[in-house]
Amino acid sequence: MRPYIKKKVKKYSMGMKQKLAIAVSLMNKPKFLILDEPTNGMDPDGSIDVLTTIKSLVNELDMRILISSHKLEDIELICDRAVFLRDGHFVQDVNMEEGVASDTTIVTVDHKDFDRTEKYLAEHFQLQNVDKADGHLMINAQKNYQVILKALSELDIYPKYIETRKSSLRDTYFNINQRGDK
């Protein structure tokens, strides 16, 4: 921040004002800090700097930080827990090491096979997200994709594409919203 020391705060960018606000909040070395959208208005480099600083404060100074943010990828990078709220009410508590580690399988099929595929997968797996426009189905799959392919081929359904990846906090969010948890 040294290059900005003689510049008036009102001339700072939104991201610089955010960094300044965080720096001011750290002056008294609090043990607990609440941050609301700490990377709002920042470019990717600024966001990474702030997130790295937040993580180091927790690790090095034994500080506890509560972050309110809509940027799930930021939360996933630095937090050990995430709590989802809807309309101010608790919906779900996620331990980042346990709750986001499951596999998600994405199956893409032709539109003509979509309904049969959706029905079969809903009966045998936990459907996570359904996107009919693109022909995508996302499922929580503890079984590997070869098992899914074999089962679908027995129904004469041959996906265009299938991918297995680790679930993200964003996947958890969409899963909660699709279930309509309240």
Secondary structure as GFF3:
##gff-version 3
##sequence-region A 1 182
A	DSSP	three_ten_helix	2	4	.	.	.	ID=ss1
A	DSSP	three_ten_helix	9	11	.	.	.	ID=ss2
A	DSSP	alpha_helix	14	25	.	.	.	ID=ss3
A	DSSP	beta_strand	32	36	.	.	.	ID=ss4
A	DSSP	alpha_helix	44	61	.	.	.	ID=ss5
A	DSSP	beta_strand	64	68	.	.	.	ID=ss6
A	DSSP	alpha_helix	72	78	.	.	.	ID=ss7
A	DSSP	beta_strand	81	86	.	.	.	ID=ss8
A	DSSP	beta_strand	89	95	.	.	.	ID=ss9
A	DSSP	alpha_helix	96	99	.	.	.	ID=ss10
A	DSSP	beta_strand	103	108	.	.	.	ID=ss11
A	DSSP	alpha_helix	111	124	.	.	.	ID=ss12
A	DSSP	beta_strand	126	131	.	.	.	ID=ss13
A	DSSP	beta_strand	136	140	.	.	.	ID=ss14
A	DSSP	alpha_helix	145	154	.	.	.	ID=ss15
A	DSSP	beta_strand	161	166	.	.	.	ID=ss16
A	DSSP	alpha_helix	169	179	.	.	.	ID=ss17
###
